[in-house]
Amino acid sequence: MLPIKELLDSLSGDATTMSLSRPVSEIMLPPYVVPGAKMAGLLLQKFKENRQQMAVVIDEFGGTDGLVTLEDLLDEIIGEYEDEFTPTLSYVEYGDGNSTLIDGRIRLDDLENELEFSFPPGDYVTLAGLIYQMLGRVPIAGDRIDLPGCVLEVTKMENQRVDQVKLTYRRSTSGPAAAKQKTAAGEGAETGKEC
């Protein structure tokens, strides 16, 4: 393995004529090799002890099974996290005041917070999951689901994945800018919007 710090220290010349002042074989380090069966917690401990950030994973026959990085381990142990290199994804694209384009992968709790809107409860985590459950089949572009307060329309599919959904508010709902509306029962109480 070739640490970037060692590589940069070995460069000579200006920006247009950079070259290595030493052979790569002099600055490279032997790869840190671990078996595929190694527990993630133990590997994290070894990474800390050896100041490693990457290891080559081998299978039972000694062949290369893959590569594991410190970031991979942290993702597995503590879950996905964002750092300065993580691109920010925009899951919601506001259209006119009455409709919104939404990435099907968005978590419903995040979407509810973003739109100040409530979706029907169910055994799903994402907007795509809600659509799958409501339809009871693999959606196709053009499928529509009527919900109280809005209509969901699948606008784009990527194989079997719901890629994009258009949410259109019903006329009685004033869109994402309004956080409250009167209940359908006419009680006069303020509630969050429901879809």
Steps between C-alpha positions, in 0.01 A plus 500: 500500500618849425411766761423832336717685754807295398418550133472878537824514700675313217390734221750746360483772237239766435132455418566429130801269536425299815673167531582251771841550654504136623368174358148408616640175646695708755200690632222243483394306806396135515121467491318441826326166439207365704278193466141557393378344825663767719249679721446869420565614859832315514605639162417852616721443805787379277455800272542727804801308633680485164384842379349334193202620300477219247541122482491238228246231586587143402279195473562151637712410196730800535348685207400863517141539613493879505613813672376644830559855616466677832197680358339165408546380858357817650199479269435142617551571869330838545299530179530733204650835581588805300845653480641786297529275192143367510297656222177650625204349324189702434210263545230767461467738205224754540298580189209738484316559828286193449747222408837365605740248341641256755768231489337166586791409733419775750406386848138584574580655838746735326244578230230570758733744676599665171145543372327530839268229372379168647489177300292196596681275749617161378777244484738706282784746549527681167261667258567216256405251773166678551434482125588129483270426793211708366521345151580146612726453197805643327404851392530632147541860386158666495357309798295730723403464863222719639549588865313749718652837419715398203561278201827311455604423143798282412679703234822303459608140566854357496449125441282402801596807706270799534733780394273806501152581625288807438292607799211726405300664778125500477339844473397497866867472598715804439832328431824468694506858624194457721558298813144485629153437364153451643400139569275332246243449774457875530590510870698819447814355661834562333690189392795418281416432137418144412564324178 
